[in-house]
Amino acid sequence: MSKSNPPLISIRGLTKAYGTFTVLHGIDLDIAEGEVVCVIGPSGSGKSTLIRCINHLEDFAAESRITVDGIRVEPGPALAKVRAEVGMVFQSFNLFPHMTVLKNVMLAPMRVRGTPEAEAERKARDLLARVGISEQAEKFPGQLSGGQQQRVAIARALAMEPRVLLFDEPTSALDPEMVGEVLDVMRKLAGSGVTMIVVTHEMGFARQVADRVIFMDGGRLVESGAPTDIFDAPKHERTRGFLRAVLNH
Ligand SMILES: Nc1ncnc2c1ncn2[C@@H]1O[C@H](COP(=O)(O)OP(=O)(O)OP(=O)(O)O)[C@@H](O)[C@H]1O
């Protein structure tokens, strides 16, 4: 893991409410370049909301401050720059159904970065090979399995050469037999130095792949540490209770 100074992502006092219901209570978090961070915690604890704030898919309280590569995340002209640097992979793939797999991966670099078509295609084919689905390039998303579609979504996010990839429960919508193939791709990405923040219920993956695990509960960052600290010696009772429940011990 290469550490940079200042952090690639800096979050200070991140607060978000839906009406009178506060979902995030003043989260402070730094992510270093090259770091792989898994965010775990009970349903409704604010994990998805936290990462969706990073590219402003959710707005947040004005006094909160998020920066990505030094750029303040806020509505306005700089937001497109932030979003070009932050790739996102969702639970539900969100591919364009009327475009081939290849075109899905080519689209954003051509539209947003102005990449010439031939170069975008070459790069898209390389990325499809990287996620192990070269032979599906000319198919439409509906003709692929869920695991294959999620791998296309990862290739599509990588096509923009983002500084960080955010994953929002990327395996939660998959049939169990397809979870492994997507986690394998993510494991390889993590090994290649891509900065990743992964909201996940896959505790085995978090323990094995994360540089750091963050436990959230009730909109608060309760505890953060190396996987061995969190899984083998959690400091907080709430972390212990959660792990007991999900790991059945
Ligand atoms: N649009 C919305 N309006 C009102 N409340 C919302 C909205 N979106 C999310 N919430 C609430 O915010 C809280 C945090 O949701 P969030 O999806 O971030 O949790 P999570 O930890 O990712 O949960 P899960 O693991 O179930 O996906 C939940 O209580 C949820 O009901």
PDBQT file of the ligand as one rigid body, heavy atoms in Angstrom, charges set to zero:
ROOT
HETATM    1  N1  LIG A 301     -34.122   8.424   0.527  1.00  0.00    +0.000 N 
HETATM    2  C1  LIG A 301     -34.212   8.155   1.832  1.00  0.00    +0.000 A 
HETATM    3  N2  LIG A 301     -35.146   8.732   2.608  1.00  0.00    +0.000 NA
HETATM    4  C2  LIG A 301     -35.236   8.476   3.930  1.00  0.00    +0.000 A 
HETATM    5  N3  LIG A 301     -34.416   7.650   4.581  1.00  0.00    +0.000 NA
HETATM    6  C3  LIG A 301     -33.473   7.026   3.874  1.00  0.00    +0.000 A 
HETATM    7  C4  LIG A 301     -33.307   7.240   2.467  1.00  0.00    +0.000 A 
HETATM    8  N4  LIG A 301     -32.258   6.487   2.044  1.00  0.00    +0.000 NA
HETATM    9  C5  LIG A 301     -31.792   5.829   3.130  1.00  0.00    +0.000 A 
HETATM   10  N5  LIG A 301     -32.504   6.159   4.221  1.00  0.00    +0.000 N 
HETATM   11  C6  LIG A 301     -32.279   5.661   5.584  1.00  0.00    +0.000 C 
HETATM   12  O1  LIG A 301     -30.963   5.983   5.945  1.00  0.00    +0.000 OA
HETATM   13  C7  LIG A 301     -30.414   4.943   6.766  1.00  0.00    +0.000 C 
HETATM   14  C8  LIG A 301     -29.091   4.516   6.201  1.00  0.00    +0.000 C 
HETATM   15  O2  LIG A 301     -29.278   3.880   4.945  1.00  0.00    +0.000 OA
HETATM   16  P1  LIG A 301     -28.079   3.210   4.161  1.00  0.00    +0.000 P 
HETATM   17  O3  LIG A 301     -28.639   2.622   2.906  1.00  0.00    +0.000 OA
HETATM   18  O4  LIG A 301     -26.954   4.158   4.030  1.00  0.00    +0.000 OA
HETATM   19  O5  LIG A 301     -27.656   2.052   5.158  1.00  0.00    +0.000 OA
HETATM   20  P2  LIG A 301     -26.729   0.799   4.917  1.00  0.00    +0.000 P 
HETATM   21  O6  LIG A 301     -25.888   0.681   6.115  1.00  0.00    +0.000 OA
HETATM   22  O7  LIG A 301     -26.048   0.916   3.596  1.00  0.00    +0.000 OA
HETATM   23  O8  LIG A 301     -27.781  -0.388   4.895  1.00  0.00    +0.000 OA
HETATM   24  P3  LIG A 301     -27.835  -1.756   4.032  1.00  0.00    +0.000 P 
HETATM   25  O9  LIG A 301     -26.702  -2.601   4.524  1.00  0.00    +0.000 OA
HETATM   26  O10 LIG A 301     -29.173  -2.317   4.379  1.00  0.00    +0.000 OA
HETATM   27  O11 LIG A 301     -27.723  -1.347   2.599  1.00  0.00    +0.000 OA
HETATM   28  C9  LIG A 301     -31.451   3.841   6.818  1.00  0.00    +0.000 C 
HETATM   29  O12 LIG A 301     -32.140   3.946   8.042  1.00  0.00    +0.000 OA
HETATM   30  C10 LIG A 301     -32.361   4.152   5.664  1.00  0.00    +0.000 C 
HETATM   31  O13 LIG A 301     -33.673   3.725   5.933  1.00  0.00    +0.000 OA
ENDROOT
TORSDOF 0
